[in-house]
Amino acid sequence: MTGTRRLLVLSGGHPYEAEPFADLLASFEGWTVTHLNHPEAEIAVAEGAADAADAILFYDMPGYSFGDGRAATRPPSFTYRRAITDYFARGGGAVAMHHAIAGWAEWPEWAEMLGGRFLYDAGEAHGEQHLDSGYRHEVRYDAIVLDPAHPATAGLPPRFPLCDELYLAPIWGATKPLLRADHAFVRENFYSASQAVTGRMFSNDGWDHRPESDLIAWERPVGTGRLIYLQPGDGPAAYADPNLRRFLANALAHVAAS
């Protein structure tokens, strides 16, 4: 694709450091970036903000409000759901990053688009019942490239070190696996998200979560377009990592070529 491409970035619903994230967005060459935060982002997309986008970067976790030891949820508006569905139906491409896999708990189709779901409470995902998901901050691990011929992994070393948050959550839709973490995805290495919401931030007491996949990046078709999910991306160290920046730049260019 020639000329400047248009990137729509959606954020909000989960805290992040704005200035380092803005530096990451500025590193994407050849893109004009429109960055929208929730709740305004939901309204803007419903009113057509995605219509002219060549790619969308989802770095949002909308549909939640946290307080009094619980996570209250709500679905997106009908017009937002239709706008996102229509975007992919006409061949639009997207990258969903990190906590986006937890977004819109009351819109199951969103989890189906991503091929996975992070749950703050026990519930259903892809037709199965699951415990609340797990998290662990500042995990040091190696990311391992699974498909060196894929456009998103072009120029990456076969494995590279990261220090970032990992999730223990169900994954079912990794049509094209791209990266895995050299880390054991078992309950002993994670904390319960539900217990964190109640104020016990680093606890897995009585939480008998099953082992999960070690995949941390994959591609899958959505509508007539495609979506790449990338689990790394919790904070400034990840934003600045040259290998993650390369992966994201490659992935955005790839999905925009749908």
N, C-alpha and C positions, 0 to 999 in steps of 0.2 A: 504494500500500500504506500503510495506516495503522498507527500504533503504532511501537515500536522494533524495528528489524530486527536480525538476528543475523549478524555477520560473523566468519568463521573466517579467520585469517591464518596462513599457514605460512611459516616462514623457516628458514634454516640451510643448511649445505653450501657457503656462500660468505660471506666476511666482509662486514660492514656496520656502520655506526655506530648502535648501539642507541638511544641517547637521541634523536637527530634523527628516526630512523624512528618511534619511539614518538610524537613530536610530530605527525608526519604522520598516524598512525592516530587520534590524539586530535582531529584537525581534521574528521573525518568525522561530521557531525551526524546524529542519529537512528539510530545504530548501537550495539549492544552488541558489543564486540570481544573475541574469544577468540584469543589469540596463542600459537601452539605452535611450538617449535623442533625441528628434527631432531637426533638420531634419535627423540626421544620423539614427535614429530609423526606419524611414520609409524605407530607403534604405536597412537596415539590415534585416528587416522583409521580404521585397520583395525578398531578396536573401536567405531566409530560416531560419532566426533566431528563428522563432516560431516552426520549425519542431520538435525539440526535447523537447519542453517545456511541463511540466505536468500541468501548469496553467499559465495564463497571468494576471497581474495586470495592468489595464489601468488607469494611473494617468496623462493622457495627454489631450491636447486640440489643436490638430493640425488642419491645414487648414486655419489659420487666419493670417492676418497682420493688425495691428492697426496703424493709423496715419491720420493726417489731418481731424480728427473728423469723421472717418468712419472705418468700419470693412470690409476689403477686404477678399475675400474667394477664395479657390481653392480646387479642389477635390484631393483625394489621387491618386497615380499612379495605373494603371491597375494591375501591379504585386503585389502591396501592398494589394489592394482589394481582389485579388484572393488568396493571402496567408492567409489573415484573414478568408475569407469564407471557404477555404479548411480546415483550422485549426478546425473550428467548425463542418464542415461536417464530419470529422473523429472522432468526439466525444470530442474535446478539450473543456476545461472549463476555465472560466475567471471571475474575479471580476473587475467591472468598478467603479471608485471612484470619487465622487465630480464632478469637472469640466469636466470629460470625457463625460458627457451627452451633452456638448456643442460642442464637436469635430466634424470635418468633415461636415460642414454645407452643402457642395455640394455632399455628399454621403448619400442619404436618407436611404439606407439600414442599415447604422450604427445606426441611430435613431430607426429603426425597431428592430434591435438586442437588444438594451437597453430597448425599450418600453417607451421611452420618449425623449424629446428634449428641450434643453435650446436655445432660439433664441435671437441673438443680434439685429436682425431687424425683423419687421413683415414679415411673410412668411408662408409657408405650412409645416405642420407636420401631418403625418398619414391621409392625404387626406383632412385636414381642414385648413382654414386660421386662423392664430393666430397673436396677437400683439407680440411685443418683450417681452421677459421674464423679471421677476423681481428677485432682489437679496436683501439681507440684512445681513450685517456682524454682528458678535458678538451677535447673538440672544441667550438669555438664555431660555432654554426649557427643557422639559423631553422627552426622547425617550421612547416609549411604545412598548413592545414586543407583537406582534400579533400572533405568532406561536411558543410557547415555546417548542414544540416537534421537531421543525426543527433543523437539525445539526448546522446551522449557529448561532442559538441563544442559543445553549447549554451553561449552566453555567451563563447566564445573569440574573440579577434581572428583575422582571416584568416591572419596569420602572427605568430609571437612568438619571441624569441631564447631559446636554451638554451645551457648549457655542461655537457656530460655525455659519458659514454662511448658510442661507437657500435660496432656490430658489422657485419662483412662475413660474411654467412651466408646459406644458401639459404632462400628463402621461397616457398611454393607455395599457401598456403591462405587468402589475404586476400580472403574473399568480399565484405566491405564495407571497402574502404580508407578510413582515417580521417585519418591524418597522414602526411606525408612530410618528410624532412629535405632542406634545400637544401644538399646536400653530395655530392661525387662518391664513390660506393661502388666504388672501384677499389683494387687492391693497393697502389698507391703511398701511399695515405692510411691504411693499416692495418698492424698487426704480426701475425705468425703466433702463434696460440695454442699450437701444439705447441712452437714454439721457446721461448716463454715458460716452459712447463712444464719444459723442460730447463735453464732458467737464463738464457736470452738474452731478456730481457724486452721489448726494443724492437728486434726484428729481423724483416725480411722477406726476408733473403738466400735466393735460390734458391726462393722461394715464389711460384709463378706462379698465384695465385688468380684466378679469373674475376671480372668485375664482377658485382655483385648489385643487388637492388632497393633503392631509397631509401625504401621504406615503413618507418615506425617505429610505426604503430598500425593495427590492423584488428580487425574482428569476424568471427566465423565460427560456424556452428551446430555444436554438439557434442551428440549424443544428441537429446533434445527440448529441450535448453537452449541457451545461447549463451555464448561466451567472447570476451573482448576481450584482445588482447595489446598491451602498451605497452612499447616498447624503452627509453625514457628511465627513469632511476631509479637511477643508480649510487651517489649519495651525498647528503649534506646539502643541497647547492645545489639539486639536483633535488627533494628532499623538500619544500623550503621554497618552491619556485617557485609563485606563485599560479595560473598557468595550468595547470600539471601537477596541482595540487591540485584545481582545478575539473574537469579532465578525469577524474581518478580518481573524484571524488565522483559526477559524472554517470554514469560507466561502471558503477560499483557499483550505483547506483540502477536503471540500465537493465537490467543482467543479472539483478538481483533481481526484476524485473517479468516474468521469463520465464513 
